[in-house]
Amino acid sequence: MKNLEHKGYTGSIEYSPEDDLLYGKVLGVRGLISYEGKTGKDLEADFIEAIDTYLSSCKDEGIEPEKPFKGSFNVRISASLHRKAALEAMEAKVSLNNYVAEAIRSRVAEESR
């Protein structure tokens, strides 16, 4: 297991040899939501508690909890790469958004193998 998952949130798993402690943070959100534990089970329990506490606090304060990985992000690339991608997308008769999404899907699938 590379990450922890709970209610749509993903958490990292790290190890501190100096502290002999597992720790992590929730990925894909701006705020810091962290957790720790001596064992894997402790880490997972603290992760779940951290997410549940965050969601409960948001509810109590009447604010919308941040959703990780919403499916929208900005990418900064060179003008020449932008031009090439846009022209290829036009040739393929797809939007630049779909062209980039397919390129990412392809790379992620390749990395997963």
N, C-alpha and C positions, 0 to 999 in steps of 0.2 A: 504494500500500500504506500503510495507516494504522498497522498493528501488525505485529509479528513473531510467528510461531507455531512452536512446537517441542514435541513430546511432550505436548500438552494445555496448555501454558503460553503466555500471551500477553504480549508485551513492547511497551512504548511506544517511539516514535521521536521524539526531541527534537533540537534543534540549538542549540548555544551559539556565537553569533557572536564573543563575546569570545575563546573558545578555539579557534574554527574546528574544532569537534568535534561529532560526532553522539554521542548518549548515550541511555540509556533504563533503565527498570526493569521488572521482572516485575510484572504487574498481578494483583490478586485474591489476593495472599498477604500475610500479616502481616509476614514478615521482608523485609529489603531484599536483593534480588538485582539487581545493576546491571551494566551493560556499556557499552562505548564503542567508537568507531572513527572513523578519519579519512574513510572512504568507507562507502557503503551495504554493500558486501561485507564490509568489516572489521567493521562494526557487527553484521551478521547472524552472522558467524563468532564474535564475542565473546559474543553472545547465546546461541548454541547451546552454546558452551563453558561459559558460566555455568550453564545449565540442567543440562548433563551433569555438571558438577562438583558442583552442589547434590544431584542424585540419587545420585551416587556417595558423597558425604559422608554422606548419610542412610543409605545401605546399610551403609557402614563402621561407623557409629555405632549401627546397629540400630534406627533410628527411622523412623517412617512419614513420607514426604515430604508436605508440605501440598499439598492439592489445591485449585486455584483454582476459584472459581465453582461451588461444590458444589450449588447449586440451593436453598439455604435461607438466608434472611436475615430480620432483624427490620425492620419498618417502623413508624415512629412517626408517627401522624396525629392530628388532633383527634378528640375524642369524637363530635362531630356528623358528621364525615365517616365515621368508623367505623360509626356507626349507620346512615347512609344506605346505605353499601355493603353492610352486613350484611342490611338489609331488602331491597334490590334482589336480592341473591344468593338470599335465601329465596324471593322472588317468582319468580325464574327457576329455582328448584329445583336450584340448584348450591351447592357449598360456597363459603364466602368465599374460600378459597384458590384455587379454580378461577376465581372471579369476578375476583380480583385478577390472576391469571396471564393471563387473557384480556385484561384492560385493558392490561397491560404489553405483551403480544404485539401488540395493536392499535397502541399508541403507537410501539413499535419499528419495526413495518412502515411506519407513517406517516413516521417520521423517515428510514427507509432510502430512501424514494422521492425 
